[in-house]
Amino acid sequence: MNSTDNLARAEQQEIDASARWPVLVFFSQALAWLVIGGALQLIAAIQLHTPEFLSFLAGCEWFTYGRVAAAAQSVLLYGWGVNAGLGFALWMMARLSAAALRHGGWLIVACKAWNITVGLGMLGIFIGGTTSFELLEFPRWVTLMLLGSYALMGVWAITTFSVRNTENVYASQWYIFAAVIFFPWLYAIAQVMLFGTPTHGTVQAIVNAWYVNGIYGLWFTPLALAAAYYFLPKITGKPVHDYYLAPIGFWWLLLTSAFAGGSRLIGGPVPSWVATLGAVANFMLVVAVIIVLKSFFGTLRGNFEALKNSITLKFIFVSVLAFAFSSVMNFALSVRGFAMNTQFTLIPELRDWMISYACFATAMFGAAYFIVPRLAGVAWHSSALVKAHYYCTVAGILLLTVGLGYAGWQQGHLLNNTTVPFSEITAALKPWLMFRSVAFMVLLTGHLAFAINFFWTAFGAVTSTGARAEFRNPPALAGATVEGHA
C-alpha cells in the first residue's frame, strides 16, 4: 500500500470516526421502529381475516384495526424511513464530501427529539387523535415538533456538503440533497393546506395525493437511487456505465415525480386535468427509469461475481429490480382502463409497498451492511443472521408481490361485476389476506434477525478493548473520476 492509499485510508477513518455515534444512533432508532412497525403491520393484517386470533385485544379500543394500521404506516415512514434515510445520507454526504461530520452531539440530541415526537404521535393515534389523511395520521400537535427536530438533523447534511473538500459533485449527493430538501417542503405545505389554513372539498384530496406521491417519489426513491449510484461502482470497482446520462435522469425524475400525484385520483371527483397531468407525468418518468436501469445493469455486466460475494450488492440489486417493477406498476395504474379495474383494490397498496419497502428499505439494508462495520470497527457478529435476513427479505417480497398482485386483480374483476355480492368478494379475498399475513410474518422474522445482529455487533464494538478491525476497501476505479471513489 503506497503513501497515497495510506493517506486516503486515514482520511476515511477520520470521517467514519466523526460519523460513528450519530449514524449508529440513527440506525438503532430506525431498527427499533422497523420491528415495532412490522409487528403492528402484522397485527393489522391478521385482524382483516382472523380477528378472533387476536381476541385478547378485542376489549382494547387502542388496538382496533383503524388505529393499528394507521400507527404501523406512520411509524414505518417517520420512524424507520426517516431515521434510516438520514443515517445513510449523513454518512454518505460526509464520505463523498471528504469532510468530517460536525456537531455529532447535537445530531444525536435532534435524533432523540425526533423519535420522542414519533412516539408521541403513535400514542396520539392509539388514543384516537388520528386524522383522515394518508401518511399524515399523526395528531396535529406533533407537527411543529417534527419539523423542528427534522431541521436540526437535516441541516447537517447540507452543511457537510457546503464545506466539502472535493471539486466533484456526485450523483448520490444530488439525490440525497433533493430528498433532504423535499421532505420538509412536502410535509410543511401539506400540513398548512390540510390543517393550518385548510382548503375545502376536492382540493384536500388533491393535496393529500400530491403529498403521498411526493413521499414515495421524492424521499424514498431518491435515497434508494443514491445508494445504488454509490455502492455499485464502489464494490465492483467499475465506473458507472453512461454516467454522463445521470444528470438527465436526476432532473427528469424530480420534475415528473413532482407532478405525478394526480394519477392517484383517476376517476375521482376532481377536475379531469388533474388526473391527466399526473398520468402524463408518470408516463414521462420512463426516461429516468431507462437511464437508471441502463446505468445499473451496464455497470454490473461482467461483474456478477461481485454480486455473488457482496451482501450489500445483493440488497442493492433487489432494490433496483423493485424500482423497475414499481415504475411499471405506476405506468399501468396511470392507464384509465387498468385503473378502473384496480384502483380500489390491493394493487395500489402493492405499488406503494414496492417503493417504500422493496426499493427503499432493501437499499438501506444494503447500505447498513457496508457502513456499520466501518463505524463500529468490528465485523457483523453473525453471518447466519445476515443470511437469514436476506433470504427472509427476498422470500417476503416474492410472496407479497405474487399474493397481492393476484388478489388485487381478482378483487378488481369481482368489484366490477355487479352481480357478485360484496360478502362473496370478502370471502374470496380471505385466503389471500391470510397469505399476506404469512408474508409479513416472514419479513418480521428478517427484521428481528437484522436487529439482533445489529445490536449484538454494536454492543461488541462498545465493550471491545482490542484494536479496531480493518476492512478491505473494494477495488479502485482504475483512475476513473466518477462515483464511488470515496
C-alpha positions in Angstrom: 0.0 0.0 0.0 1.6 3.3 -1.1 1.5 6.6 0.7 -1.5 7.9 -1.3 -3.5 4.9 -0.2 -2.4 5.3 3.4 -3.5 9.0 3.3 -6.9 8.1 1.7 -7.5 5.4 4.3 -6.6 7.8 7.2 -9.0 10.4 5.8 -11.8 7.8 5.6 -11.1 6.6 9.1 -11.3 10.2 10.4 -14.6 10.8 8.6 -16.0 7.5 9.9 -14.9 8.4 13.4 -16.8 11.7 13.2 -20.0 9.9 11.9 -19.7 6.9 14.2 -22.1 7.6 17.0 -24.6 9.8 15.2 -25.1 7.3 12.4 -25.2 4.3 14.7 -27.8 6.1 16.8 -29.9 6.8 13.7 -29.7 3.2 12.6 -30.5 1.9 16.1 -33.6 4.0 16.3 -34.6 3.1 12.7 -34.4 -0.7 13.5 -36.4 -0.3 16.7 -39.2 1.4 14.7 -38.9 -1.2 11.9 -39.6 -4.0 14.4 -42.4 -2.1 16.1 -43.9 -1.1 12.8 -43.6 -4.6 11.3 -45.3 -6.1 14.4 -48.2 -3.5 14.2 -48.5 -4.2 10.4 -48.8 -7.9 11.1 -51.4 -7.3 13.8 -53.5 -5.2 11.4 -53.2 -7.7 8.6 -54.4 -10.6 10.9 -57.4 -8.5 12.0 -58.7 -8.4 8.5 -59.1 -12.1 8.1 -59.0 -13.8 11.5 -59.9 -11.2 14.2 -60.6 -14.0 16.7 -56.9 -14.9 16.6 -56.3 -11.7 18.5 -59.3 -11.9 20.7 -57.3 -10.7 23.7 -57.1 -7.3 22.0 -60.9 -7.1 21.4 -61.6 -5.2 24.5 -59.0 -2.6 24.0 -60.0 0.3 21.7 -56.4 1.2 21.2 -55.9 -1.8 19.0 -58.8 -1.5 16.7 -57.9 -2.1 13.0 -58.1 1.6 12.0 -55.7 2.8 14.7 -53.2 -0.1 14.4 -53.0 0.2 10.6 -52.5 4.0 10.8 -49.9 3.6 13.6 -48.0 1.0 11.6 -47.9 3.1 8.4 -46.8 6.2 10.3 -44.0 4.7 12.4 -42.7 2.8 9.3 -42.5 6.2 7.4 -41.4 8.6 10.1 -39.7 6.2 12.5 -37.9 3.7 10.2 -37.8 5.6 7.0 -36.6 9.0 8.2 -34.1 7.6 10.7 -32.6 5.1 8.2 -32.6 7.6 5.4 -30.9 10.3 7.4 -28.4 8.0 8.9 -27.4 6.8 5.5 -27.5 10.3 4.0 -25.2 11.8 6.7 -22.6 9.1 6.3 -22.7 9.3 2.5 -22.5 13.0 2.3 -19.5 13.1 4.7 -17.7 10.4 2.6 -18.4 11.9 -0.8 -17.6 15.4 0.5 -14.4 14.2 2.1 -15.4 16.2 5.2 -15.9 15.2 8.8 -19.4 15.2 10.1 -19.7 18.1 12.5 -21.6 18.6 15.8 -22.3 14.9 16.3 -23.7 15.6 19.8 -26.3 17.9 18.5 -27.3 15.4 15.8 -27.9 12.8 18.5 -30.0 15.2 20.5 -32.0 16.1 17.4 -32.4 12.4 16.6 -33.7 11.7 20.1 -36.1 14.6 19.9 -37.4 13.3 16.5 -38.0 9.8 17.9 -39.7 11.0 21.1 -42.0 13.0 18.8 -42.7 10.0 16.7 -43.5 8.0 19.8 -45.9 10.7 21.0 -47.5 10.7 17.5 -48.0 7.0 17.7 -49.6 7.3 21.1 -51.8 10.1 19.8 -53.1 7.7 17.1 -53.8 4.9 19.6 -55.8 7.2 21.9 -58.0 8.3 18.9 -56.3 11.5 17.8 -55.6 10.4 14.2 -56.5 12.4 11.1 -58.2 11.0 8.0 -55.3 11.8 5.6 -53.0 9.1 4.3 -49.4 9.3 5.7 -50.5 12.3 7.8 -52.2 10.3 10.5 -50.2 11.8 13.4 -52.2 14.3 15.5 -51.7 17.9 14.5 -50.0 18.9 17.8 -46.8 17.0 16.8 -46.3 18.9 13.6 -44.1 21.7 14.8 -42.0 19.3 16.9 -41.4 17.1 13.9 -40.4 20.0 11.7 -38.2 21.5 14.3 -36.3 18.3 15.1 -36.0 17.4 11.4 -34.5 20.9 10.7 -31.8 20.2 13.3 -31.0 16.9 11.7 -31.2 17.7 8.0 -29.2 20.9 8.2 -26.0 19.0 8.9 -26.2 17.0 5.6 -26.4 20.4 3.8 -23.6 21.9 6.0 -21.3 18.9 5.3 -21.9 19.4 1.5 -21.2 23.1 1.8 -17.8 22.5 3.4 -16.8 19.7 1.1 -13.1 19.2 0.2 -13.7 17.9 -3.3 -14.3 19.6 -6.6 -16.7 16.9 -7.9 -20.3 16.6 -7.0 -21.6 13.1 -7.5 -25.0 11.6 -8.4 -25.5 10.2 -4.9 -25.1 13.7 -3.5 -27.7 15.1 -5.9 -30.3 12.5 -4.8 -29.5 12.9 -1.1 -29.6 16.7 -1.3 -33.0 16.5 -3.1 -34.5 14.1 -0.6 -33.3 16.1 2.4 -34.8 19.3 1.0 -38.0 17.9 -0.4 -39.2 16.1 2.7 -39.8 19.2 5.0 -41.2 21.1 2.0 -43.8 18.4 1.3 -44.7 18.0 4.9 -45.0 21.7 5.7 -47.1 22.5 2.7 -49.4 19.5 3.3 -49.8 20.5 7.0 -50.6 24.1 6.1 -53.1 23.3 3.3 -54.9 20.5 5.2 -54.8 21.7 8.8 -53.3 25.2 9.2 -55.4 27.1 6.7 -57.4 24.2 5.3 -58.6 24.0 1.8 -62.0 22.7 1.1 -63.7 20.0 -0.9 -61.8 18.0 -3.5 -58.7 20.2 -3.1 -58.0 18.3 0.1 -57.9 15.1 -1.9 -55.5 16.7 -4.5 -53.2 18.0 -1.7 -53.1 14.6 0.0 -52.4 12.7 -3.2 -49.6 15.2 -4.1 -48.1 14.6 -0.6 -48.3 10.8 -0.7 -46.8 10.7 -4.2 -44.1 13.1 -3.2 -43.1 11.0 -0.2 -42.7 7.9 -2.4 -41.2 9.7 -5.4 -39.1 12.4 -3.8 -38.0 10.8 -0.5 -37.9 7.0 -0.7 -36.9 6.7 -4.4 -34.0 9.3 -4.4 -32.4 7.8 -1.3 -32.6 4.3 -2.8 -31.0 5.5 -6.1 -28.3 7.4 -4.1 -27.3 4.0 -2.6 -27.3 2.3 -6.0 -25.2 5.0 -7.6 -22.6 4.8 -4.8 -22.3 1.1 -3.8 -22.4 -0.3 -7.3 -19.2 1.2 -8.6 -17.7 1.2 -5.1 -18.0 -2.6 -4.8 -17.4 -3.6 -8.4 -14.5 -1.2 -8.9 -16.1 -0.2 -12.3 -17.2 3.3 -13.2 -20.9 3.9 -13.6 -22.0 3.0 -17.2 -23.1 6.0 -19.2 -22.5 8.3 -16.2 -23.0 11.3 -18.4 -26.7 10.5 -18.5 -27.1 10.6 -14.7 -27.9 14.4 -14.6 -30.7 13.9 -17.1 -32.1 11.0 -15.1 -31.9 13.0 -11.9 -33.7 16.1 -13.1 -36.2 14.1 -15.1 -37.1 12.1 -12.0 -37.6 15.1 -9.9 -39.7 17.1 -12.4 -42.0 14.3 -13.3 -42.5 13.0 -9.8 -43.5 16.5 -8.6 -46.5 16.5 -11.0 -47.5 12.8 -10.9 -49.7 12.8 -7.8 -52.9 13.4 -9.7 -52.7 10.0 -11.3 -53.8 8.6 -7.9 -57.2 10.3 -8.4 -58.2 8.9 -11.8 -61.9 8.6 -11.9 -62.3 10.7 -8.7 -64.4 13.8 -8.2 -61.6 16.2 -9.3 -61.1 18.2 -12.5 -60.1 15.8 -15.3 -56.9 17.8 -16.0 -55.5 16.9 -12.5 -55.6 13.2 -13.2 -54.5 13.6 -16.8 -51.5 15.7 -15.7 -50.5 13.1 -13.2 -50.8 10.3 -15.7 -48.7 12.1 -18.3 -46.1 12.8 -15.7 -45.9 9.1 -14.8 -45.5 8.2 -18.5 -42.7 10.7 -18.9 -41.0 9.1 -15.9 -40.0 6.3 -18.2 -37.0 8.3 -19.4 -35.5 8.4 -15.9 -36.3 4.7 -15.3 -34.5 3.7 -18.5 -31.4 5.8 -17.7 -31.1 4.3 -14.2 -31.6 0.7 -15.3 -29.2 1.2 -18.2 -26.5 2.6 -15.9 -27.0 -0.1 -13.3 -27.1 -3.2 -15.5 -24.4 -1.8 -17.8 -22.1 -1.4 -14.8 -23.0 -4.8 -13.4 -22.3 -6.5 -16.8 -19.3 -8.8 -16.4 -19.2 -8.2 -12.6 -21.7 -10.8 -11.3 -19.0 -12.4 -9.2 -19.1 -9.2 -7.1 -22.9 -9.6 -6.8 -22.5 -13.1 -5.5 -19.9 -12.2 -2.9 -21.4 -8.9 -1.5 -24.4 -8.8 0.7 -24.6 -5.0 0.1 -24.8 -5.5 -3.6 -27.4 -8.2 -3.3 -29.7 -5.9 -1.5 -29.0 -3.1 -3.9 -29.8 -5.5 -6.8 -33.2 -6.2 -5.2 -33.8 -2.5 -4.7 -33.2 -1.7 -8.4 -35.4 -4.5 -9.5 -38.1 -3.2 -7.2 -37.6 0.3 -8.6 -38.2 -1.1 -12.1 -41.2 -3.1 -11.1 -42.9 -0.3 -9.2 -42.3 2.0 -12.1 -44.1 -0.4 -14.4 -47.0 -0.5 -11.9 -47.1 3.3 -11.9 -47.4 3.3 -15.7 -50.1 0.7 -15.6 -52.1 2.5 -12.9 -51.9 5.7 -15.0 -53.9 4.0 -17.8 -57.6 4.7 -17.1 -58.8 1.3 -18.3 -56.4 -0.5 -15.9 -57.1 1.9 -13.1 -60.9 1.4 -13.4 -60.3 -2.3 -12.5 -57.6 -2.0 -9.9 -57.5 1.4 -8.1 -59.8 0.3 -5.2 -58.0 -3.0 -4.8 -54.8 -4.3 -3.3 -52.8 -3.3 -6.4 -52.1 0.3 -5.4 -51.1 -0.9 -2.0 -48.6 -3.3 -3.6 -47.2 -0.4 -5.7 -46.7 1.8 -2.7 -45.2 -1.0 -0.6 -42.9 -1.9 -3.5 -41.4 1.6 -3.4 -41.3 2.0 0.4 -40.0 -1.4 1.3 -38.8 -3.5 -1.7 -37.0 -0.5 -3.2 -36.1 1.9 -0.3 -35.8 -0.5 2.7 -33.6 -3.0 0.9 -31.3 -0.2 -0.2 -30.9 0.9 3.4 -30.3 -2.7 4.5 -27.5 -3.0 1.9 -26.1 0.4 3.0 -26.1 -0.7 6.7 -24.3 -3.9 6.0 -21.5 -1.8 4.4 -21.5 1.1 6.8 -22.0 -0.4 10.3 -18.8 -2.5 10.4 -16.7 0.5 9.3 -18.2 2.7 12.0 -18.2 0.0 14.8 -14.7 -1.3 13.9 -15.9 -4.9 14.2 -17.4 -7.3 11.7 -21.0 -8.4 11.8 -21.4 -10.7 14.7 -23.3 -13.5 12.9 -23.1 -14.4 9.3 -26.1 -16.8 9.8 -28.3 -13.9 10.8 -27.1 -11.9 7.8 -28.2 -14.8 5.5 -31.5 -15.2 7.4 -32.3 -11.5 7.0 -31.5 -11.6 3.3 -33.5 -14.7 2.5 -36.5 -13.7 4.6 -36.5 -10.3 2.8 -36.4 -11.9 -0.6 -39.0 -14.5 0.3 -41.3 -11.9 1.8 -41.1 -9.7 -1.2 -41.8 -12.5 -3.6 -44.8 -13.8 -1.5 -46.3 -10.3 -1.2 -45.8 -9.5 -4.9 -47.5 -12.7 -6.0 -50.2 -12.7 -3.4 -51.2 -9.1 -3.5 -50.9 -8.9 -7.3 -53.2 -11.9 -7.9 -55.6 -11.0 -5.1 -55.9 -7.4 -6.3 -56.5 -8.4 -9.9 -59.2 -10.9 -8.8 -60.7 -8.3 -6.5 -61.0 -5.8 -9.3 -62.9 -8.1 -11.6 -65.3 -9.1 -8.8 -65.9 -5.5 -7.8 -66.7 -4.5 -11.4 -69.2 -7.4 -11.6 -72.5 -6.0 -10.3 -74.0 -9.5 -9.9 -71.4 -10.5 -7.2 -72.4 -9.6 -3.7 -69.8 -7.9 -1.5 -69.8 -10.7 1.0 -68.7 -13.1 -1.7 -65.8 -10.8 -2.6 -64.7 -10.6 1.0 -64.8 -14.4 1.2 -62.8 -14.8 -2.0 -60.1 -12.4 -0.6 -59.8 -14.1 2.8 -57.2 -16.8 1.7 -55.1 -14.1 0.1 -55.2 -11.8 3.1 -54.0 -14.8 5.2 -51.3 -15.3 2.6 -50.3 -11.6 3.1 -50.1 -12.1 6.8 -47.7 -15.0 6.3 -45.5 -12.8 4.1 -45.5 -10.1 6.8 -44.5 -12.7 9.3 -41.6 -13.8 7.2 -40.5 -10.2 6.8 -40.8 -9.5 10.5 -38.6 -12.6 11.1 -35.9 -11.0 8.9 -36.3 -7.7 10.7 -35.7 -9.4 14.0 -32.6 -11.2 12.7 -31.2 -7.9 11.4 -32.0 -6.0 14.7 -30.4 -8.7 16.8 -27.3 -8.8 14.7 -27.0 -5.0 14.7 -27.3 -4.6 18.5 -25.1 -7.6 19.0 -22.5 -6.1 16.8 -22.8 -2.6 18.2 -22.6 -4.0 21.8 -19.4 -5.8 20.8 -18.0 -2.6 19.5 -18.8 -0.7 22.7 -17.4 -3.3 25.0 -14.4 -4.3 22.9 -11.0 -3.4 24.3 -8.9 -4.6 21.4 -7.8 -2.9 18.2 -10.5 -1.9 15.7 -10.9 -4.2 12.8 -9.6 -3.1 9.4 -11.9 -3.7 6.4 -10.5 -4.3 2.9 -11.6 -1.5 0.6 -13.3 -2.5 -2.6 -11.2 -2.3 -5.8 -10.2 1.1 -7.0 -11.9 2.6 -10.1 -8.9 2.4 -12.2 -8.3 6.1 -12.2 -11.8 7.0 -13.0 -13.1 10.2 -11.5 -16.7 9.1 -11.1 -18.9 7.9 -8.3 -17.6 5.5 -5.7 -14.1 6.8 -5.1 -14.6 7.9 -1.5 
